[in-house]
Amino acid sequence: MRYNWKNLNRQQVGTFSEYFVKMEMTMHGFQVYSTEVDDRGIDFVARYENGPFLSIQVKSIREKGYVFMQKEKFDLSPELFLALAILNEGVEPRLFLIPSEAWGKPNELLVDRNYEGKKSKPEWGLNLSSKNMNLLEKYSFVNIAVRLKNGKMGTDLFP
């Protein structure tokens, strides 16, 4: 069976998702540049024609759950995006491209956790539940890619 995610370990899922996002960006006309070292939470850089360079962090999840990025490696800026691959067993991955600035207005989907006085480092998160999936739809990969190709950035991505 194709898209048999349960047979892959975490590293394989992560590697697949990163390459899948790179290929989708390429298919949409973006130039994709791989980073040599992933010590800042950036998996690759992309650019459409002569537009700005976009920093992309890729995360993947099987089905639903919680995904997070440490705040120290995921600064909210117009050029930084989270590419999310949701892997449901037996089907092609669903891709989303979320501008980091979206976390400036947390909601049920986009969470802000500071963990003051605790061991965990502050993080931005995605609460991926059945109830919140409708909030994720506006960040569908195709929707955001088209807007980026049309020169939209930051808060201009959503009128």
DSSP file (Angstrom, degrees, kcal/mol; ACC not computed):
  #  RESIDUE AA STRUCTURE BP1 BP2  ACC     N-H-->O    O-->H-N    N-H-->O    O-->H-N    TCO  KAPPA ALPHA  PHI   PSI    X-CA   Y-CA   Z-CA
    1    1 A M              0   0    0      0, 0.0     3,-0.5     0, 0.0     2,-0.2   0.000 360.0 360.0 360.0 135.3    0.0    0.0    0.0
    2    2 A R        +     0   0    0      1,-0.2     3,-0.1    88,-0.1    88,-0.1  -0.509 360.0  28.6 -78.2 152.1    1.3    3.5   -0.9
    3    3 A Y  S    S+     0   0    0      1,-0.2    87,-2.9    -2,-0.2     2,-1.3   0.913  71.8 162.3  61.6  45.7    1.4    6.1    1.9
    4    4 A N    >   +     0   0    0     -3,-0.5     3,-1.2     1,-0.2    -1,-0.2  -0.677   5.5 169.5 -94.0  78.6    1.9    3.4    4.6
    5    5 A W  G >   +     0   0    0     -2,-1.3     3,-1.9     1,-0.3    -1,-0.2   0.763  62.4  70.7 -67.7 -28.7    3.1    5.8    7.3
    6    6 A K  G 3  S+     0   0    0      1,-0.3    -1,-0.3    -3,-0.2    -2,-0.1   0.726  92.6  59.4 -66.1 -19.5    3.0    3.4   10.2
    7    7 A N  G <  S+     0   0    0     -3,-1.2     2,-0.3     2,-0.1    -1,-0.3   0.504  92.5  84.1 -85.6  -3.5    6.0    1.5    8.8
    8    8 A L  S <  S-     0   0    0     -3,-1.9     2,-0.1    -4,-0.2    -3,-0.0  -0.770  74.0-132.7-100.4 144.0    8.3    4.5    8.9
    9    9 A N     >  -     0   0    0     -2,-0.3     4,-2.4     1,-0.1     5,-0.2  -0.339  37.0 -93.6 -83.0 175.5   10.2    5.7   11.9
   10   10 A R  H  > S+     0   0    0      1,-0.2     4,-2.6     2,-0.2     5,-0.2   0.884 125.2  50.3 -59.7 -41.9   10.3    9.4   13.0
   11   11 A Q  H  > S+     0   0    0      2,-0.2     4,-2.7     1,-0.2    -1,-0.2   0.913 111.0  49.0 -64.4 -41.7   13.4   10.2   11.1
   12   12 A Q  H  > S+     0   0    0      2,-0.2     4,-2.7     1,-0.2    -2,-0.2   0.904 111.7  49.2 -63.5 -41.5   12.0    8.7    7.9
   13   13 A V  H  X S+     0   0    0     -4,-2.4     4,-2.6     2,-0.2    -2,-0.2   0.926 113.0  47.5 -63.1 -44.5    8.8   10.6    8.3
   14   14 A G  H  X S+     0   0    0     -4,-2.6     4,-2.3     2,-0.2    -2,-0.2   0.917 113.6  46.7 -63.5 -44.2   10.6   13.8    8.8
   15   15 A T  H  X S+     0   0    0     -4,-2.7     4,-2.3     2,-0.2     5,-0.2   0.931 113.3  48.9 -64.3 -46.1   12.9   13.3    5.9
   16   16 A F  H  X S+     0   0    0     -4,-2.7     4,-2.9    -5,-0.2    -2,-0.2   0.945 111.8  49.5 -57.0 -48.6   10.1   12.4    3.6
   17   17 A S  H  X S+     0   0    0     -4,-2.6     4,-2.5     1,-0.2     5,-0.2   0.899 109.8  50.6 -61.6 -42.6    8.0   15.4    4.7
   18   18 A E  H  X S+     0   0    0     -4,-2.3     4,-2.2     1,-0.2    -1,-0.2   0.940 114.4  43.4 -62.1 -46.5   10.9   17.8    4.1
   19   19 A Y  H  X S+     0   0    0     -4,-2.3     4,-2.5     2,-0.2    -2,-0.2   0.884 112.1  54.2 -66.5 -37.5   11.6   16.5    0.6
   20   20 A F  H  X S+     0   0    0     -4,-2.9     4,-2.3    -5,-0.2    -2,-0.2   0.924 109.9  46.6 -62.1 -44.6    7.8   16.4   -0.2
   21   21 A V  H  X S+     0   0    0     -4,-2.5     4,-2.5     2,-0.2     5,-0.2   0.916 111.5  52.0 -64.2 -42.7    7.4   20.1    0.8
   22   22 A K  H  X S+     0   0    0     -4,-2.2     4,-2.3    -5,-0.2    -2,-0.2   0.915 111.0  47.7 -59.3 -42.8   10.5   21.0   -1.3
   23   23 A M  H  X S+     0   0    0     -4,-2.5     4,-2.6     2,-0.2    -1,-0.2   0.895 110.8  50.5 -67.5 -39.3    9.1   19.2   -4.3
   24   24 A E  H  X S+     0   0    0     -4,-2.3     4,-1.2     2,-0.2    -1,-0.2   0.905 110.7  49.5 -64.7 -40.1    5.7   20.8   -4.0
   25   25 A M  H  <>S+     0   0    0     -4,-2.5     5,-2.5     1,-0.2     3,-0.4   0.919 111.4  49.7 -64.4 -41.5    7.4   24.3   -3.7
   26   26 A T  H ><5S+     0   0    0     -4,-2.3     3,-1.9     1,-0.2    -2,-0.2   0.914 107.2  54.2 -61.2 -43.6    9.4   23.5   -6.8
   27   27 A M  H 3<5S+     0   0    0     -4,-2.6    -1,-0.2     1,-0.3    -2,-0.2   0.763 105.5  54.6 -63.7 -24.3    6.3   22.4   -8.7
   28   28 A H  T 3<5S-     0   0    0     -4,-1.2    -1,-0.3    -3,-0.4    -2,-0.2   0.320 127.4 -99.1 -91.3   7.7    4.7   25.8   -7.8
   29   29 A G  T < 5S+     0   0    0     -3,-1.9    20,-0.5     1,-0.3     2,-0.2   0.532  75.8 140.4  93.0   6.7    7.7   27.6   -9.4
   30   30 A F  E   < -A   48   0A   0     -5,-2.5     2,-0.5    -6,-0.2    -1,-0.3  -0.559  52.6-126.5 -81.4 147.7    9.7   28.4   -6.3
   31   31 A Q  E     -A   47   0A   0     16,-3.6    16,-2.0    -2,-0.2     2,-0.5  -0.819  29.1-153.5 -86.9 132.4   13.5   28.1   -6.2
   32   32 A V  E     -A   46   0A   0     -2,-0.5     2,-0.5    14,-0.2    14,-0.2  -0.934  12.3-170.5-117.4 130.4   14.5   25.9   -3.3
   33   33 A Y  E     -A   45   0A   0     12,-3.5    12,-2.9    -2,-0.5     2,-0.2  -0.975  15.8-141.3-122.8 119.0   17.8   26.1   -1.5
   34   34 A S  E     -A   44   0A   0     -2,-0.5     2,-0.3    10,-0.2    10,-0.2  -0.483  16.5-126.8 -76.9 147.3   18.8   23.5    1.0
   35   35 A T        -     0   0    0      8,-1.0     3,-0.1    -2,-0.2    -1,-0.1  -0.713   4.7-144.9 -91.5 147.1   20.6   24.5    4.2
   36   36 A E  S    S+     0   0    0     -2,-0.3     2,-0.4     1,-0.2    -1,-0.1   0.864  87.1  29.7 -76.4 -37.6   23.8   22.7    5.1
   37   37 A V        -     0   0    0     -3,-0.1     2,-0.7     5,-0.0     3,-0.3  -0.983  63.6-155.3-128.5 134.1   23.2   22.8    8.8
   38   38 A D        +     0   0    0     -2,-0.4     5,-0.1     1,-0.2     3,-0.1  -0.565  54.5 121.2-105.8  66.8   19.9   22.7   10.6
   39   39 A D  S    S+     0   0    0     -2,-0.7    -1,-0.2     1,-0.1     0, 0.0   0.443  71.9  49.6-106.8  -1.0   20.9   24.4   13.8
   40   40 A R  S    S-     0   0    0     -3,-0.3    -1,-0.1     2,-0.3     3,-0.1   0.236 115.8-101.9-119.7  11.2   18.5   27.3   13.7
   41   41 A G  S    S+     0   0    0      1,-0.2     2,-0.6    33,-0.1    -3,-0.1   0.588  83.0 126.0  80.9   9.4   15.3   25.5   13.0
   42   42 A I        -     0   0    0     -5,-0.2    -2,-0.3     1,-0.1    -1,-0.2  -0.905  36.0-176.3-104.6 123.4   15.3   26.3    9.3
   43   43 A D        -     0   0    0     13,-2.3    -8,-1.0    -2,-0.6     2,-0.3   0.821  66.0 -21.7 -87.9 -33.5   15.0   23.3    7.0
   44   44 A F  E     -AB  34  56A   0     12,-1.6    12,-2.8   -10,-0.2     2,-0.4  -0.982  56.0-121.0-165.0 170.4   15.3   25.2    3.7
   45   45 A V  E     -AB  33  55A   0    -12,-2.9   -12,-3.5    -2,-0.3     2,-0.3  -0.937  27.3-173.8-119.6 142.4   15.0   28.6    2.0
   46   46 A A  E     -AB  32  54A   0      8,-2.4     8,-3.5    -2,-0.4     2,-0.3  -0.937   5.8-175.7-135.3 157.7   12.7   29.3   -1.0
   47   47 A R  E     -A   31   0A   0    -16,-2.0   -16,-3.6    -2,-0.3     2,-0.6  -0.984  19.8-139.2-153.7 141.8   12.0   32.2   -3.3
   48   48 A Y  E >   -A   30   0A   0      4,-0.5     3,-2.8    -2,-0.3   -18,-0.2  -0.924  67.4 -56.0-106.2 120.0    9.6   32.9   -6.1
   49   49 A E  T 3  S-     0   0    0     -2,-0.6   -18,-0.1   -20,-0.5   100,-0.0  -0.258 119.1 -21.0  48.1-121.1   11.2   34.7   -9.1
   50   50 A N  T 3  S+     0   0    0     -3,-0.0    -1,-0.3     3,-0.0     3,-0.1   0.164 109.3 118.2-102.1  18.8   12.8   37.9   -7.7
   51   51 A G  S <  S-     0   0    0     -3,-2.8     3,-0.1     1,-0.2    98,-0.0   0.010  74.3 -64.3 -73.5-174.9   10.7   38.0   -4.5
   52   52 A P        -     0   0    0      0, 0.0    -4,-0.5     0, 0.0     2,-0.3  -0.294  53.5-102.5 -71.0 156.1   12.0   37.8   -1.0
   53   53 A F        -     0   0    0     -6,-0.1     2,-0.5    -3,-0.1    -6,-0.2  -0.635  36.1-150.5 -76.1 135.5   13.7   34.7    0.4
   54   54 A L  E     -B   46   0A   0     -8,-3.5    -8,-2.4    -2,-0.3     2,-0.5  -0.931   4.0-142.9-112.2 130.4   11.4   32.7    2.6
   55   55 A S  E     -Bc  45  80A   0     24,-2.6    26,-2.6    -2,-0.5     2,-0.5  -0.806  21.4-162.3 -91.5 130.4   12.7   30.6    5.5
   56   56 A I  E     -Bc  44  81A   0    -12,-2.8   -13,-2.3    -2,-0.5   -12,-1.6  -0.955  14.3-169.8-121.8 125.9   10.8   27.3    5.9
   57   57 A Q  E     - c   0  82A   0     24,-2.5    26,-3.2    -2,-0.5     2,-0.4  -0.957  18.5-149.2-107.4 133.1   10.7   25.0    8.9
   58   58 A V  E     + c   0  83A   0     -2,-0.5     2,-0.3    24,-0.2    26,-0.2  -0.870  19.1 173.1-107.6 133.0    9.0   21.6    8.2
   59   59 A K  E     - c   0  84A   0     24,-2.6    26,-2.4    -2,-0.4     2,-0.3  -0.964   8.8-165.8-130.2 150.9    7.1   19.6   10.7
   60   60 A S  E     - c   0  85A   0     -2,-0.3     2,-0.3    24,-0.2    26,-0.2  -0.967   5.5-176.4-136.5 155.6    5.0   16.5   10.2
   61   61 A I  E     - c   0  86A   0     24,-2.2    26,-3.2    -2,-0.3     2,-0.6  -0.995  26.8-124.6-148.4 145.2    2.5   14.6   12.2
   62   62 A R  E    S- c   0  87A   0     -2,-0.3     2,-0.6    24,-0.2    26,-0.2  -0.840  80.0 -38.7 -92.8 121.8    0.6   11.4   11.7
   63   63 A E  S    S-     0   0    0     24,-1.3     2,-0.2    -2,-0.6    -2,-0.1  -0.521 113.6 -24.2  67.4-109.9   -3.1   12.0   12.0
   64   64 A K  S    S+     0   0    0     -2,-0.6     2,-0.3    22,-0.1    65,-0.2  -0.794  79.5  94.4-131.9 171.5   -3.7   14.6   14.8
   65   65 A G  E     -F  128   0B   0     63,-2.1    63,-2.8    -2,-0.2     2,-0.4  -1.000  69.2 -38.0 148.1-145.9   -2.0   15.8   17.9
   66   66 A Y  E     -F  127   0B   0     -2,-0.3     2,-0.4    61,-0.2    61,-0.2  -0.974  40.6-176.4-126.9 133.7    0.3   18.6   18.9
   67   67 A V  E     -F  126   0B   0     59,-1.8    59,-2.9    -2,-0.4     2,-0.3  -0.971  12.8-178.7-124.7 140.9    3.3   20.1   17.0
   68   68 A F  E     -F  125   0B   0     -2,-0.4     2,-0.4    57,-0.2    57,-0.2  -0.964  20.6-156.0-142.3 160.6    5.5   22.8   18.4
   69   69 A M  E     -F  124   0B   0     55,-2.6    55,-2.6    -2,-0.3     2,-0.2  -0.999  33.2-113.7-130.8 133.0    8.5   25.0   17.6
   70   70 A Q  E >>  -F  123   0B   0     -2,-0.4     3,-1.7    53,-0.2     4,-0.5  -0.478  22.2-133.1 -66.4 134.8   10.8   26.5   20.3
   71   71 A K  G >4 S+     0   0    0     51,-2.3     3,-0.8     1,-0.3    -1,-0.1   0.823 103.7  63.6 -59.9 -32.2   10.4   30.3   20.3
   72   72 A E  G 34 S+     0   0    0     50,-0.4    -1,-0.3     1,-0.2     3,-0.2   0.703 113.5  34.5 -67.8 -16.8   14.2   30.7   20.3
   73   73 A K  G <4 S+     0   0    0     -3,-1.7    -1,-0.2     1,-0.2    -2,-0.2   0.334 117.0  55.3-114.6   4.0   14.4   29.1   16.9
   74   74 A F    <<  -     0   0    0     -3,-0.8     2,-0.2    -4,-0.5    -1,-0.2  -0.610  67.6-178.9-141.0  75.0   11.1   30.3   15.5
   75   75 A D        -     0   0    0     -2,-0.2     2,-0.6    -3,-0.2    25,-0.1  -0.536  36.2-111.4 -74.7 139.2   10.9   34.1   15.6
   76   76 A L        +     0   0    0     -2,-0.2    -1,-0.1    24,-0.1     5,-0.1  -0.623  60.4 140.4 -74.5 116.2    7.7   35.7   14.3
   77   77 A S    >   -     0   0    0     -2,-0.6     3,-1.4     3,-0.2    24,-0.4  -0.982  63.5-109.2-153.5 156.9    8.6   37.5   11.0
   78   78 A P  T 3  S+     0   0    0      0, 0.0    76,-0.6     0, 0.0    22,-0.0   0.744 116.2  51.3 -61.8 -23.1    7.1   38.0    7.6
   79   79 A E  T 3  S+     0   0    0     74,-0.1   -24,-2.6   -25,-0.1     2,-0.5   0.528  92.0  88.2 -93.3  -6.5    9.7   35.7    5.9
   80   80 A L  E <   +c   55   0A   0     -3,-1.4    20,-3.0   -26,-0.2    21,-0.4  -0.814  52.3 174.7-103.1 132.0    9.4   32.7    8.2
   81   81 A F  E     -cD  56  99A   0    -26,-2.6   -24,-2.5    -2,-0.5     2,-0.6  -0.953  27.2-137.6-132.6 149.1    6.9   29.9    7.6
   82   82 A L  E     -cD  57  98A   0     16,-2.8    16,-3.2    -2,-0.3     2,-0.6  -0.944  16.1-157.2-102.5 122.8    6.0   26.6    9.0
   83   83 A A  E     -cD  58  97A   0    -26,-3.2   -24,-2.6    -2,-0.6     2,-0.5  -0.906  14.5-164.5 -97.5 119.9    5.3   23.9    6.4
   84   84 A L  E     -cD  59  96A   0     12,-2.6    12,-2.0    -2,-0.6     2,-0.6  -0.914  10.2-165.4-112.1 127.0    3.1   21.2    8.0
   85   85 A A  E     -cD  60  95A   0    -26,-2.4   -24,-2.2    -2,-0.5     2,-0.6  -0.954   5.6-160.7-109.6 120.7    2.6   17.8    6.5
   86   86 A I  E     -cD  61  94A   0      8,-2.8     8,-2.3    -2,-0.6     2,-0.8  -0.904   7.7-157.6-102.3 121.4   -0.3   15.8    8.0
   87   87 A L  E     -c   62   0A   0    -26,-3.2   -24,-1.3    -2,-0.6     2,-0.5  -0.842  11.4-178.0-106.9 101.1    0.1   12.1    7.2
   88   88 A N    >   -     0   0    0     -2,-0.8     3,-2.1     4,-0.2   -83,-0.1  -0.846  42.2 -95.3 -97.2 133.5   -3.1   10.1    7.4
   89   89 A E  T 3  S+     0   0    0     -2,-0.5   -85,-0.2     1,-0.3   -86,-0.1  -0.162 104.1   7.8 -53.1 129.4   -2.7    6.4    6.7
   90   90 A G  T 3  S+     0   0    0    -87,-2.9     2,-0.3     1,-0.2    -1,-0.3   0.397 112.1  88.4  84.5  -2.0   -3.2    5.3    3.1
   91   91 A V  S <  S-     0   0    0     -3,-2.1    -3,-0.2   -88,-0.3    -1,-0.2  -0.912  84.2 -91.3-130.3 157.9   -3.5    8.8    1.6
   92   92 A E        -     0   0    0     -2,-0.3    -4,-0.2     1,-0.1    -6,-0.1  -0.273  58.6 -89.7 -59.0 146.6   -1.2   11.5    0.2
   93   93 A P        -     0   0    0      0, 0.0     2,-0.5     0, 0.0    -6,-0.2  -0.252  33.6-132.9 -58.8 145.2    0.1   14.0    2.7
   94   94 A R  E     -D   86   0A   0     -8,-2.3    -8,-2.8    -3,-0.1     2,-0.4  -0.898  26.0-152.5 -97.5 128.8   -2.0   17.1    3.3
   95   95 A L  E     -D   85   0A   0     -2,-0.5    46,-2.3   -10,-0.2     2,-0.3  -0.821  16.2-179.0-110.3 143.6    0.3   20.2    3.3
   96   96 A F  E     -DE  84 140A   0    -12,-2.0   -12,-2.6    -2,-0.4     2,-0.5  -0.975  14.5-155.4-135.1 148.3   -0.2   23.5    5.0
   97   97 A L  E     -D   83   0A   0     42,-2.8   -14,-0.2    -2,-0.3    47,-0.0  -0.939  16.8-171.2-128.9 107.0    2.0   26.7    4.9
   98   98 A I  E     -D   82   0A   0    -16,-3.2   -16,-2.8    -2,-0.5     2,-0.1  -0.874  21.3-130.6-108.8 119.8    1.6   28.8    8.0
   99   99 A P  E >   -D   81   0A   0      0, 0.0     3,-2.1     0, 0.0     4,-0.3  -0.451  19.1-130.8 -64.0 135.3    3.1   32.3    8.2
  100  100 A S  G >  S+     0   0    0    -20,-3.0     3,-1.8   -23,-0.4     4,-0.2   0.842 104.7  67.8 -57.7 -32.5    4.9   32.6   11.5
  101  101 A E  G >  S+     0   0    0    -24,-0.4     3,-1.9   -21,-0.4    -1,-0.3   0.669  79.9  79.2 -63.8 -14.9    3.2   35.9   12.2
  102  102 A A  G X  S+     0   0    0     -3,-2.1     3,-1.6     1,-0.3    -1,-0.3   0.818  82.7  64.7 -61.5 -29.0   -0.1   34.0   12.5
  103  103 A W  G <  S+     0   0    0     -3,-1.8    -1,-0.3    -4,-0.3    -2,-0.2   0.564  79.3  82.9 -72.2  -6.3    1.0   33.1   16.0
  104  104 A G  G <  S+     0   0    0     -3,-1.9    -1,-0.3     1,-0.3    -2,-0.2   0.709  98.4  40.5 -66.2 -19.3    0.8   36.8   16.9
  105  105 A K  S <  S-     0   0    0     -3,-1.6    -1,-0.3    -4,-0.2     5,-0.2  -0.705  90.4-159.7-127.8  78.9   -2.9   36.2   17.4
  106  106 A P        +     0   0    0      0, 0.0     2,-0.2     0, 0.0     5,-0.2  -0.161  20.0 159.1 -60.0 152.8   -3.2   32.8   19.2
  107  107 A N        -     0   0    0      3,-2.3     5,-0.1     0, 0.0    -2,-0.0  -0.716  60.7 -58.8-150.2-159.3   -6.4   30.8   19.1
  108  108 A E  S    S+     0   0    0     -2,-0.2    19,-0.1     1,-0.2     3,-0.1   0.831 136.5  34.8 -63.9 -31.3   -7.6   27.3   19.6
  109  109 A L  S    S+     0   0    0      1,-0.2    18,-2.7    17,-0.1     2,-0.7   0.918 116.5  51.6 -86.3 -52.4   -5.3   26.1   16.8
  110  110 A L  E    S-G  126   0B   0     16,-0.2    -3,-2.3    -5,-0.2     2,-0.3  -0.793  77.5-170.0 -95.1 112.1   -2.3   28.4   17.2
  111  111 A V  E     -G  125   0B   0     14,-2.5    14,-2.7    -2,-0.7     2,-0.5  -0.773  19.4-153.6-112.8 151.1   -1.0   28.3   20.7
  112  112 A D  E     -G  124   0B   0     -2,-0.3     2,-0.5    12,-0.2    12,-0.2  -0.978  17.4-179.7-120.2 114.3    1.5   30.4   22.7
  113  113 A R  E     +G  123   0B   0     10,-2.7    10,-3.1    -2,-0.5    -2,-0.0  -0.968  14.0 171.7-123.0 120.8    3.1   28.6   25.6
  114  114 A N        -     0   0    0     -2,-0.5     4,-0.2     8,-0.2     3,-0.1   0.707  22.0-156.4 -99.0 -23.7    5.7   30.4   27.8
  115  115 A Y    >   -     0   0    0      1,-0.2     3,-2.1     6,-0.1     2,-0.1   0.863  18.3-161.6  49.8  43.6    6.1   27.9   30.6
  116  116 A E  T 3  S+     0   0    0      1,-0.3    -1,-0.2     5,-0.1     3,-0.1  -0.340  72.1   8.6 -59.8 130.5    7.3   30.6   33.0
  117  117 A G  T 3  S+     0   0    0      1,-0.3    -1,-0.3    -3,-0.1     2,-0.2   0.597 111.6 106.9  75.6  11.8    9.1   29.0   36.0
  118  118 A K  S <  S-     0   0    0     -3,-2.1    -1,-0.3     2,-0.3     0, 0.0  -0.716  79.8-113.1-119.2 169.7    9.1   25.6   34.3
  119  119 A K  S    S+     0   0    0     -2,-0.2    -1,-0.1    -3,-0.1    -2,-0.1   0.872  88.2  89.0 -69.4 -39.2   11.7   23.3   32.7
  120  120 A S  S    S-     0   0    0      1,-0.1    -2,-0.3    -4,-0.1     3,-0.1  -0.279  80.1-120.0 -65.3 144.9   10.2   23.5   29.2
  121  121 A K        -     0   0    0      1,-0.1    -6,-0.1    -5,-0.0    -1,-0.1  -0.522  40.8 -86.5 -80.3 151.7   11.4   26.2   26.9
  122  122 A P        -     0   0    0      0, 0.0   -51,-2.3     0, 0.0   -50,-0.4  -0.257  58.0-177.9 -56.8 144.5    8.8   28.7   25.5
  123  123 A E  E     -FG  70 113B   0    -10,-3.1   -10,-2.7   -53,-0.3     2,-0.4  -0.977  33.5-133.8-146.6 156.3    7.1   27.4   22.3
  124  124 A W  E     -FG  69 112B   0    -55,-2.6   -55,-2.6    -2,-0.3     2,-0.3  -0.904  40.7-173.1-101.2 139.3    4.6   28.2   19.6
  125  125 A G  E     -FG  68 111B   0    -14,-2.7   -14,-2.5    -2,-0.4     2,-0.5  -0.883  29.0-138.1-136.9 167.2    2.3   25.2   18.9
  126  126 A L  E     -FG  67 110B   0    -59,-2.9   -59,-1.8    -2,-0.3     2,-1.1  -0.990  13.2-154.6-123.7 119.2   -0.4   23.8   16.8
  127  127 A N  E     -F   66   0B   0    -18,-2.7     2,-1.2    -2,-0.5   -61,-0.2  -0.794  15.9-167.2 -94.7  95.4   -3.2   22.0   18.5
  128  128 A L  E     +F   65   0B   0    -63,-2.8   -63,-2.1    -2,-1.1     2,-0.3  -0.690  26.7 142.6 -93.9  91.6   -4.4   19.6   15.7
  129  129 A S    >>  -     0   0    0     -2,-1.2     4,-1.0   -65,-0.2     3,-0.6  -0.803  65.1-105.4-121.3 165.1   -7.7   18.2   16.7
  130  130 A S  G >4 S+     0   0    0     -2,-0.3     3,-0.6     1,-0.2     4,-0.4   0.887 121.8  55.1 -55.5 -39.0  -10.8   17.4   14.7
  131  131 A K  G 34 S+     0   0    0      1,-0.2     3,-0.3     2,-0.1    -1,-0.2   0.814 111.3  43.1 -64.8 -31.6  -12.4   20.5   16.1
  132  132 A N  G X> S+     0   0    0     -3,-0.6     3,-1.2     1,-0.2     4,-0.9   0.504  83.8  94.2 -96.0  -4.7   -9.6   22.8   15.0
  133  133 A M  H XX S+     0   0    0     -4,-1.0     4,-1.1    -3,-0.6     3,-0.5   0.834  79.8  60.1 -61.2 -31.7   -9.1   21.5   11.5
  134  134 A N  H 34 S+     0   0    0     -4,-0.4     4,-0.4    -3,-0.3    -1,-0.3   0.839 101.4  54.8 -65.0 -29.9  -11.4   24.1   10.0
  135  135 A L  H <4 S+     0   0    0     -3,-1.2     3,-0.4     1,-0.2    -1,-0.2   0.766 105.8  53.8 -70.8 -25.0   -9.1   26.8   11.3
  136  136 A L  H X< S+     0   0    0     -4,-0.9     3,-2.2    -3,-0.5    -1,-0.2   0.746  87.3  81.2 -79.6 -25.0   -6.2   25.2    9.5
  137  137 A E  G >< S+     0   0    0     -4,-1.1     3,-2.0     1,-0.3    -1,-0.2   0.806  80.8  63.0 -57.1 -34.6   -7.8   25.2    6.1
  138  138 A K  G 3  S+     0   0    0     -4,-0.4    -1,-0.3    -3,-0.4    -2,-0.1   0.687 100.0  57.3 -67.1 -13.3   -7.0   28.8    5.3
  139  139 A Y  G <  S+     0   0    0     -3,-2.2   -42,-2.8    -4,-0.1    -1,-0.3   0.139  74.8 148.3 -99.9  19.3   -3.3   27.8    5.5
  140  140 A S  B <>  -E   96   0A   0     -3,-2.0     4,-2.3   -44,-0.2     5,-0.3  -0.243  57.7-119.2 -54.2 143.1   -3.6   25.1    2.8
  141  141 A F  H  > S+     0   0    0    -46,-2.3     4,-2.9     1,-0.2     5,-0.2   0.905 111.7  48.3 -53.5 -49.2   -0.4   24.9    0.9
  142  142 A V  H  > S+     0   0    0    -47,-0.3     4,-2.4     1,-0.2    -1,-0.2   0.920 110.4  52.1 -61.2 -44.7   -1.9   25.8   -2.5
  143  143 A N  H  > S+     0   0    0      1,-0.2     4,-1.7     2,-0.2    -1,-0.2   0.932 115.8  39.3 -56.9 -49.6   -3.8   28.8   -1.0
  144  144 A I  H  X S+     0   0    0     -4,-2.3     4,-2.7     2,-0.2     5,-0.2   0.895 112.9  55.4 -72.3 -39.7   -0.6   30.3    0.6
  145  145 A A  H  X S+     0   0    0     -4,-2.9     4,-2.4    -5,-0.3    -1,-0.2   0.919 108.5  48.7 -59.1 -43.7    1.7   29.4   -2.3
  146  146 A V  H  X S+     0   0    0     -4,-2.4     4,-1.3    -5,-0.2    -1,-0.2   0.915 112.0  48.8 -62.3 -43.1   -0.6   31.3   -4.8
  147  147 A R  H  <>S+     0   0    0     -4,-1.7     5,-2.5    -5,-0.2    -2,-0.2   0.895 111.2  49.6 -65.4 -39.6   -0.7   34.3   -2.5
  148  148 A L  H ><5S+     0   0    0     -4,-2.7     3,-1.8     1,-0.2    -1,-0.2   0.905 108.4  53.0 -64.4 -41.1    3.1   34.3   -2.1
  149  149 A K  H 3<5S+     0   0    0     -4,-2.4    -1,-0.2     1,-0.3    -2,-0.2   0.790 104.9  56.7 -64.4 -26.7    3.5   34.1   -5.9
  150  150 A N  T 3<5S-     0   0    0     -4,-1.3    -1,-0.3    -5,-0.2    -2,-0.2   0.274 126.5-101.0 -88.3  11.0    1.2   37.2   -6.2
  151  151 A G  T < 5S+     0   0    0     -3,-1.8     2,-0.2     1,-0.3    -3,-0.2   0.553  72.7 146.5  86.6   8.0    3.6   39.2   -3.9
  152  152 A K      < +     0   0    0     -5,-2.5     2,-0.3    -6,-0.2    -1,-0.3  -0.565  18.6 168.5 -78.4 142.1    1.6   38.9   -0.7
  153  153 A M    >   -     0   0    0     -2,-0.2     3,-2.2   -54,-0.0     4,-0.2  -0.975  44.4 -15.0-147.1 158.6    3.6   38.7    2.5
  154  154 A G  G >  S-     0   0    0    -76,-0.6     3,-1.7    -2,-0.3     4,-0.2  -0.143 130.9  -2.2  53.1-130.6    3.0   39.0    6.3
  155  155 A T  G >  S+     0   0    0      1,-0.3     3,-0.9     2,-0.2    -1,-0.3   0.661 125.4  72.0 -70.6 -15.0   -0.4   40.4    7.2
  156  156 A D  G <  S+     0   0    0     -3,-2.2    -1,-0.3     1,-0.2    -2,-0.2   0.630  77.7  79.7 -73.3 -12.3   -1.2   40.9    3.5
  157  157 A L  G <  S+     0   0    0     -3,-1.7    -1,-0.2    -4,-0.2    -2,-0.2   0.817 100.9  36.7 -64.4 -27.9   -1.6   37.1    3.1
  158  158 A F    <         0   0    0     -3,-0.9    -1,-0.2    -4,-0.2   -20,-0.0  -0.937 360.0 360.0-130.8 111.5   -5.1   37.4    4.6
  159  159 A P              0   0    0      0, 0.0    -1,-0.1     0, 0.0    -3,-0.1   0.506 360.0 360.0 -66.0 360.0   -7.3   40.4    3.9
